Amino acid sequence: MKDLTKIEEILLLAIWKLRDEAYGVKIRKHVSEGIGRDFTYGNLYSALHQLTVKKYVSKKTGDSPPERRGRPKIHYAVTPVGLRALKAAREMHDKLWSGIPPYAFDRRK
């Protein structure tokens, strides 16, 4: 299993947190709020495609209610492989940050 890119990790976490609400608009909003800047749909769907190819996420087409008048929502879910990749990323971060106090980068200290 390869290391996750930062955006792959962010998207997997967003999908995992959103659970049944993990579809394009919600994922984009969650990520944009989390990173503090706009995350474009082009970047989102490109990264989601890569996560699907890598089998880190699965996608399922939802119903298209008449009031929606468009394409149906595509819901995403983190797969067991994706969960293992997230766990490995978390363990790596924990090892790398081990021993560094939270205030280490505080310029006042």
Secondary structure, DSSP 8 states (H G I E B T S, - for coil): -----HHHHHHHHHHHHHGGG-BHHHHHHHHHHHHTS---HHHHHHHHHHHHHTTSEEEEE----GGG-S---EEEEE-HHHHHHHHHHHHHHHHHHTT--TTTT-TT-
